Amino acid sequence: MDGVFETVTIESKGVDMDENSGQAQKITGRAVYIYAFDLAYDMKREPIGTLLAYPLREYSIEPTKRIPKYMFFHRSQKVELPVISEQTPVGIVEIQRHVQVFNIGAISIRVSIPFAVERLEDLVDYHDLNLGGQSLDMQVYELAESVRQELTVHCIRPVERLREGDAYTVFCFDKLPAVDEQKAEQWLAANRRQIAGLLTAEQDSAYLSEQEAAESTNLYLSYYDTDLVVADWDAALVVESENLDEVLQVMELANVQLAELSAYDRLLDASLESAYRDLRNWRRGVSRTLRQNVREIRIDLARFSDELVNITKFFGDWHLARIYNNLAARLHLADWHRTIDEKLKTLDDLYQIIQQDRTNFFMVVLELTIVLLFILDVVLLLLGL
């Protein structure tokens, strides 16, 4: 009975037990931070060659499972930066970084930091990590700014200043932290509250309700008995994935899509503000500018939607496709698309109102002109008599 209760206690903490030493083994893996930045309206279709003095190479998702033949996969460009050592609250660690360039005018920066902890709760601190006395967000922003300055010559209508990016944090475990050959789904069920606390950055997961724990861990996938992918809004958990790089690539793609949709949403907000002003001042000839803006935005969104579809042509690997669908649901990408479509329709309706008002105004002017000419003709006729 003592052994049974001891095993239950260990499983609830999510740690492994060494059979010989009887000591709890640490949970090892890497915390991966994914940032996405919008650089420009578009990228020129020309080879870049190098970035930050390092060569760029084409990268695409290479499926590891059975797929249909002759599938097309989008190839972005990626550069691996040198490994650096930084001081962290847990000591000096080696940090891996890479930058990925997408031809839709966006970049993704991935930062990978190793960890070895006793409990799942110890990983919560990795959500907001400081490196060398500076926040990770600020270091990545400075790196992204350097990339922006170098890629400006390759951009079409580049942004003047980058918006600060938020990290999508992925906790990648080397192996399933469980005992007695426990399967991934069983481990998830036994540690659902602790995993939810990790994904939501709650230091004390005991305060989470059952509803929140279930909601945060509801979208999960497992291909083999030992692997697991749990996706939430701000973070994800990946356990013992044989194609970890491909899984992270899918997450980068979804994150880039979110950044680009956010950028177009801000563009539409600015256009709507301008449209409301033009609606009050349509006699000043501003509707021509609005008409041009509407046309440009329509063309931009059509191109953008097409290229977003192109960068997600990795669906030959159905497991990766399912992971992407879970991420798209968590990030509400469909809602973003719908919101943008509705704002574009509102913008078009405002333009139609302004155009109709201008047409009515000119019709009245034309009718008055005709009446005046008729009166003038009558007057001239009477004077001639």
RAJO-V505561 format. One line per field, one symbol per residue. ss: DSSP state (H for helix, E for strand, C for the rest). Layout:
ss=???
This chain:
ss=CHHHHHHHHHHHHCCEECCCCCCEECEEEEEEEEEEEECEEEECCCCCCEECCEECEEECCCCCCCCCCCCCCCCEEEEEEEEEEEEECCEEEEEEEEEEEECCCEEEEEEEEEEEECCHHHHHHHHCCEECCEEHHHHHHHHHHHHHHHHHHHEEEECCCCCCCCCEEEEEECCCCCCCCCCHHHHHHHCHHHHHHHHCCCCCHHHCCHHHHHHHCCCEECCCCCCEEEECCCEEEEECCCCHHHHHHHHHHHHHHHHHHHHHHHHHHHHHHHHHHHHHCHHHCCHHHHHHHHHHHHHHHHHHHHHHHHHCCCCCCHHHHHHHHHHHHHHCHHHHHHHHHHHHHHHHHHHHHHHHHHHHHHHHHHHHHHHHHHHHHHHHHHHHC
